[in-house]
Amino acid sequence: MIKRTSFFLVVVLLTMLSSCQVIGAIFKTGISVGIFIAVLVVGLILYVLSKAAGGSK
C-alpha cells in the first residue's frame, strides 16, 4: 500500500513540477528528516547520560 502511494506521489510530482523542483523537494525533505533524527539521537543520549549520572532521586 505504501509503495503504491509513494509511486503515485512521484508520478504526480513529475507531471506537475519541473525536474529541478522535484530534486529540490527531495533534498529539502532529506535534510529536514536528517536534522530531526540528529536532534532525536542527541536528546536520547542526553537522557541516558542524565539517568546514568543519578537523575532519578
C-alpha positions in Angstrom: 0.0 0.0 0.0 2.7 2.5 0.9 4.8 1.7 -2.2 1.7 2.3 -4.3 1.1 5.6 -2.6 4.7 6.6 -3.0 4.8 5.7 -6.6 1.6 7.7 -7.2 3.0 10.7 -5.4 6.2 10.6 -7.5 4.2 10.3 -10.7 2.1 13.3 -9.7 5.2 15.4 -8.8 6.9 14.5 -12.0 4.0 15.5 -14.1 3.3 18.8 -12.2 6.7 20.1 -11.5 9.9 20.6 -13.4 12.8 18.2 -12.7 14.7 20.8 -10.7 11.8 21.5 -8.4 11.3 17.7 -7.8 15.0 17.3 -6.9 14.9 20.3 -4.7 11.8 19.0 -2.8 13.6 15.6 -2.3 16.7 17.2 -0.9 14.7 19.5 1.4 12.8 16.5 2.8 16.0 14.6 3.3 17.7 17.5 5.1 14.7 18.0 7.4 14.4 14.3 8.2 18.2 14.1 8.8 18.1 17.1 11.2 15.1 15.6 13.1 16.9 12.3 13.5 20.1 14.0 14.7 18.1 16.0 17.3 16.3 12.9 18.4 19.6 11.0 18.9 21.2 13.8 20.8 18.2 14.1 23.0 18.3 10.3 23.7 22.0 10.5 24.5 21.4 13.4 27.0 18.5 11.5 28.6 20.7 8.3 29.0 23.6 10.3 30.5 21.3 12.2 32.9 19.9 8.9 34.1 23.3 7.3 34.5 24.5 10.4 36.4 21.8 9.9 39.0 19.0 11.9 37.5 16.3 9.9 39.4 16.4 10.8 43.1 
